[in-house]
């Protein structure tokens, strides 16, 4: 069974990843609109969307969301370490 620190970290990391992902999606959509002059594809799987546009959207969104999740989780880990004096167990480097 997980201890309270583990549960607390999971909640904090999950919340940070959610907020980071939400903000990233908004930012990526805004940049897409400015750079292409049109809305991003709502359904890239549709044959009505050009393949190059669908692939570009998938790559930009995938990389952007993962980078945002990574940055948010790292920021949460720094705050966790400030509050508890150590990194969460899952993030500690094994020496």
Secondary structure, DSSP 8 states (H G I E B T S, - for coil): ---HHHHHHHHHHHHHHHHHHHHHHHHHHHHHHHHHSS---S-TTSTTS-HHHHHHHHHHHHHHHHHHHHHHHHHHHHHHHHHHSS--GGGS---
